[in-house]
Every structure is written in C-alpha cells, then in structure tokens.
C-alpha cells in the first residue's frame, strides 16, 4: 500500500462502508472521511433516541416514487462530484496526507474517469435481504407505526434500486466490488486493501463508455418513468439537449 494515497469505498446504504473505511484508515494511518459530510441529502427516515424525522425528510420519502427518489439522490451526487474530485486530487498529491473516503456519492463511472494518481477504489455490495434486515433493525421496524414503516420501505426501495444500478455500472467498467456477506470487518478491510493495492488507478483509465447499465428503454414506477437518457445524464454523461448543468 506504499504507493496508494487515496482509497475510495463506494456502495449503497447500510453495506458497512463507514465501518470498513474506518478500519482501513486505522491500519494505514490515513484520514477517514465520508461524502455525506460534504453535503447531506435528506437523511435516513426513521427516529433515533437523539432525533425525530424532520418534516422535510418525511415529505421527501412519503411523497416521491422510487424513480423520483433515485433521480433526486443521483442529481445530488452529480452536484457534489466537483467537491469530491477536488478532495481526492488534493490528497493524491505528493506529500499530502493519505485519505480513505467512503460514500454512496462515489459513482463508478465518475470514479473511473479520475486522473488522480495513487488512487484505488472498491465498491461494497450486500444481498438485498442483508440490507433490508440492517435498515429495519436500525429503524426499529417492528415497533414502528404504519406511517413510519412506509418511510422505511420507501428508503429500502431506493437503496435496492441504487445498488442494482451501481452494480451494473461497476461491472460494465470492470471495477472491483466486494460482497460483504459472511465476512468480518477485518476480512473486509483486508479485501479492500488487497484490491486497492493492485490498482494503478480505478477503472481502465481511458474514460470510455462501456455500454448502458440500464437495459430497458425506461424504468417505470407509479408516478411516471425516468428514462434511460435521464439516468445516463444524471450519472455524468452530460446534460440532455446540450443545456448547461
């Protein structure tokens, strides 16, 4: 790992990105940061002992369809990317402190286009049932009201859809992903370190498109479709119709 100065860990919610990133950072003596700390999209829609669900978060998950939730979060990541890229570039420079950066905002195609040296990237994945069980445990689903369960279920639907799109994108580009099932935190940290050390930089480095990661002409949900062009545009292929972002 002597040549790697930035380790990126992507993945959908509740796959253990933060825990694994913390373990990797501790081993390397690197700084550990989350993309959530740069700008927060509406947070997780369940109560905790410290906080109630803010009204705007409840409205967000309670009124939007799965497609609309996906489009919203991906648009947020699109806006956030310049700050993420700047952070990665700064830490990849000679003499800069090492960085382990984790977050769902690390979208595969954008990461694959990075030109920052000494950077490795891995995406964590988990079976849908694992994610569901973790989210429901965190949200105390069995104790929740019907309305609270609806918000949790909407969050889960968005989380599952995000992972499906992310896996397609990562596989199309030949990027490294690691399934968390049945592995301890230490084993996952080992796997991340091994994958990152083997990379000169993530992806093929030529910035080429490896084919669509949405195979149907449209992805539908009640409330209206989000077209494949919409998804591609949000993912970083450029604004539709030549308009400026």
C-alpha positions as CSV (number, residue, x, y, z in Angstrom):
1,X,0.0,0.0,0.0
2,X,3.0,2.3,-0.1
3,X,2.0,3.7,-3.5
4,X,-1.7,4.2,-2.7
5,X,-2.6,7.5,-1.1
6,X,-6.3,7.6,-1.6
7,X,-8.7,4.7,-1.0
8,X,-12.3,5.1,-2.2
9,X,-15.1,2.8,-0.8
10,X,-18.4,3.1,-2.5
11,X,-21.7,1.2,-2.1
12,X,-25.3,1.6,-1.3
13,X,-26.6,2.5,2.2
14,X,-26.1,0.0,5.1
15,X,-23.4,-2.1,3.4
16,X,-20.9,-1.2,6.1
17,X,-18.9,1.4,4.2
18,X,-18.2,3.6,7.2
19,X,-17.1,0.7,9.5
20,X,-14.8,-0.8,6.8
21,X,-13.4,2.6,5.9
22,X,-12.6,3.3,9.5
23,X,-10.7,0.0,9.8
24,X,-8.8,0.6,6.6
25,X,-7.9,4.2,7.7
26,X,-6.7,3.0,11.1
27,X,-4.4,0.4,9.5
28,X,-2.9,2.9,7.0
29,X,-2.8,5.8,9.4
30,X,-4.9,7.8,6.9
31,X,-7.7,10.3,7.4
32,X,-11.2,8.9,7.2
33,X,-14.0,10.9,5.7
34,X,-17.5,10.4,4.3
35,X,-19.0,12.1,1.3
36,X,-22.1,12.6,3.5
37,X,-20.0,15.2,5.4
38,X,-19.6,17.3,2.3
39,X,-23.3,17.9,1.8
40,X,-26.2,16.0,3.2
41,X,-29.1,14.7,1.1
42,X,-32.3,14.1,3.1
43,X,-31.2,11.6,5.7
44,X,-32.5,8.3,6.9
45,X,-36.2,8.5,7.5
46,X,-36.5,6.9,10.9
47,X,-36.5,8.0,14.5
48,X,-33.5,7.5,16.8
49,X,-33.2,8.3,20.5
50,X,-31.4,11.5,19.6
51,X,-33.7,12.8,16.8
52,X,-37.1,12.8,15.2
53,X,-37.6,12.5,11.5
54,X,-37.6,16.1,10.2
55,X,-40.8,17.1,8.3
56,X,-38.9,17.7,5.0
57,X,-37.4,14.2,5.2
58,X,-40.8,12.6,5.9
59,X,-42.3,14.5,3.0
60,X,-39.4,13.5,0.7
61,X,-39.8,9.8,1.3
62,X,-43.6,9.9,1.8
63,X,-44.5,11.6,-1.5
64,X,-41.9,10.6,-4.1
65,X,-41.9,7.4,-6.1
66,X,-38.9,5.1,-6.2
67,X,-37.8,6.6,-9.6
68,X,-38.1,10.1,-8.3
69,X,-36.1,9.2,-5.1
70,X,-33.4,7.7,-7.3
71,X,-33.3,10.8,-9.6
72,X,-33.2,13.1,-6.6
73,X,-30.2,11.4,-4.9
74,X,-28.3,10.9,-8.1
75,X,-28.8,14.6,-9.0
76,X,-27.4,15.5,-5.5
77,X,-24.4,13.3,-6.2
78,X,-23.9,15.0,-9.6
79,X,-23.8,18.4,-7.9
80,X,-21.5,17.1,-5.2
81,X,-18.9,15.5,-7.5
82,X,-16.7,18.5,-8.2
83,X,-16.1,18.8,-4.4
84,X,-15.3,15.1,-4.2
85,X,-12.9,15.2,-7.1
86,X,-11.1,18.2,-5.6
87,X,-10.8,16.4,-2.3
88,X,-9.4,13.3,-4.0
89,X,-7.0,15.2,-6.1
90,X,-5.7,17.2,-3.1
91,X,-4.9,14.1,-1.1
92,X,-3.3,12.2,-4.1
93,X,-0.6,14.8,-4.5
94,X,3.0,14.2,-3.3
95,X,3.4,14.9,0.4
96,X,-0.4,15.1,1.1
97,X,-1.9,13.1,4.0
98,X,-3.5,9.8,2.9
99,X,-7.3,9.6,2.7
100,X,-9.9,6.9,3.0
101,X,-13.1,8.3,1.5
102,X,-16.4,6.4,1.6
103,X,-19.9,7.1,0.4
104,X,-22.7,6.4,-2.0
105,X,-21.7,9.5,-3.9
106,X,-18.7,7.6,-5.3
107,X,-20.4,6.7,-8.5
108,X,-18.4,4.1,-10.6
109,X,-18.3,5.9,-13.9
110,X,-17.2,9.2,-12.4
111,X,-14.5,7.4,-10.3
112,X,-13.3,5.6,-13.4
113,X,-12.6,8.9,-15.1
114,X,-10.4,10.2,-12.4
115,X,-6.9,11.1,-13.3
116,X,-5.6,11.3,-9.7
117,X,-2.6,9.1,-9.2
118,X,-2.1,6.6,-6.4
119,X,-5.9,6.1,-6.0
120,X,-7.7,2.8,-5.6
121,X,-11.4,2.2,-5.4
122,X,-13.7,-0.6,-4.3
123,X,-17.5,-0.9,-4.1
124,X,-19.2,-2.9,-1.3
125,X,-22.3,-4.8,-2.1
126,X,-24.7,-6.9,0.0
127,X,-27.6,-9.1,-0.6
128,X,-30.9,-7.3,-0.6
129,X,-32.1,-9.2,2.5
130,X,-29.0,-8.2,4.4
131,X,-29.6,-4.5,3.6
132,X,-33.3,-4.9,4.5
133,X,-32.5,-6.5,7.8
134,X,-30.0,-3.9,8.7
135,X,-32.2,-1.0,7.8
136,X,-35.2,-2.5,9.6
137,X,-33.1,-3.1,12.7
138,X,-31.8,0.5,12.6
139,X,-35.4,1.8,12.1
140,X,-36.9,-0.5,14.8
141,X,-39.3,-1.6,12.1
142,X,-41.3,-4.0,14.3
143,X,-42.1,-1.2,16.8
144,X,-42.8,1.5,14.1
145,X,-46.2,2.8,13.1
146,X,-47.7,2.2,9.7
147,X,-46.6,5.6,8.6
148,X,-43.1,5.1,9.8
149,X,-42.9,1.7,8.1
150,X,-43.9,3.3,4.8
151,X,-41.0,5.7,5.0
152,X,-38.6,2.9,5.8
153,X,-39.9,0.8,2.9
154,X,-39.5,3.8,0.5
155,X,-35.9,4.2,1.7
156,X,-35.3,0.5,1.1
157,X,-36.8,0.6,-2.4
158,X,-34.4,3.5,-3.3
159,X,-31.5,1.7,-1.7
160,X,-32.1,-1.6,-3.6
161,X,-32.6,0.3,-6.9
162,X,-29.4,2.3,-6.3
163,X,-27.4,-0.9,-5.7
164,X,-28.8,-2.6,-8.9
165,X,-27.7,0.4,-11.0
166,X,-24.4,0.7,-9.2
167,X,-23.5,-3.0,-9.7
168,X,-24.4,-2.7,-13.4
169,X,-22.2,0.3,-13.8
170,X,-19.2,-1.1,-11.9
171,X,-19.4,-4.4,-13.8
172,X,-19.6,-2.7,-17.2
173,X,-16.4,-0.8,-16.3
174,X,-14.6,-3.8,-14.8
175,X,-14.3,-2.2,-11.4
176,X,-13.7,-4.1,-8.2
177,X,-16.6,-4.8,-5.9
178,X,-16.7,-6.9,-2.7
179,X,-19.7,-8.7,-1.3
180,X,-19.9,-8.2,2.4
181,X,-21.8,-11.4,3.2
182,X,-20.3,-13.7,5.8
183,X,-17.2,-11.6,6.2
184,X,-15.9,-9.9,9.4
185,X,-14.9,-6.3,9.4
186,X,-11.2,-7.3,9.5
187,X,-11.7,-9.6,6.5
188,X,-13.4,-6.9,4.5
189,X,-10.7,-4.4,5.4
190,X,-8.1,-7.0,4.1
191,X,-10.1,-7.4,0.9
192,X,-10.3,-3.6,0.3
193,X,-6.6,-3.2,0.9
194,X,-5.7,-6.0,-1.4
195,X,-7.9,-4.7,-4.2
196,X,-6.7,-1.1,-3.8
197,X,-3.0,-2.1,-3.8
198,X,-3.5,-3.9,-7.1
199,X,-4.8,-0.8,-8.8
200,X,-2.7,1.8,-10.6
201,X,-5.9,3.8,-10.5
202,X,-9.6,2.7,-10.6
203,X,-11.1,1.6,-13.9
204,X,-9.5,1.4,-17.3
205,X,-8.4,5.0,-17.2
206,X,-9.4,5.8,-20.8
207,X,-12.7,7.5,-19.9
208,X,-14.6,5.4,-22.4
209,X,-18.2,4.3,-22.0
210,X,-18.6,0.5,-21.6
211,X,-22.2,0.3,-22.5
212,X,-25.5,1.1,-20.9
213,X,-26.2,0.0,-17.3
214,X,-29.9,0.3,-17.8
215,X,-31.0,-2.3,-20.3
216,X,-34.7,-1.4,-20.6
217,X,-35.8,1.7,-22.5
218,X,-37.4,3.1,-19.4
219,X,-37.5,2.2,-15.7
220,X,-41.1,2.6,-14.5
221,X,-42.7,3.2,-11.2
222,X,-46.1,4.6,-10.2
223,X,-46.0,8.3,-10.8
224,X,-44.1,8.3,-14.1
225,X,-41.0,7.0,-15.8
226,X,-37.4,8.0,-15.6
227,X,-35.9,7.4,-19.0
228,X,-32.5,5.7,-19.6
229,X,-31.3,9.1,-21.0
230,X,-32.3,10.8,-17.7
231,X,-30.3,8.2,-15.7
232,X,-27.3,8.4,-18.0
233,X,-27.4,12.2,-17.9
234,X,-27.5,12.2,-14.1
235,X,-24.7,9.7,-13.9
236,X,-22.4,12.0,-15.6
237,X,-22.7,11.6,-19.4
238,X,-23.7,15.2,-19.8
239,X,-26.9,17.3,-19.7
240,X,-29.7,16.4,-22.0
241,X,-30.1,18.6,-25.1
242,X,-26.8,20.4,-24.6
243,X,-28.1,22.5,-21.7
244,X,-25.6,23.6,-19.1
245,X,-25.9,21.9,-15.7
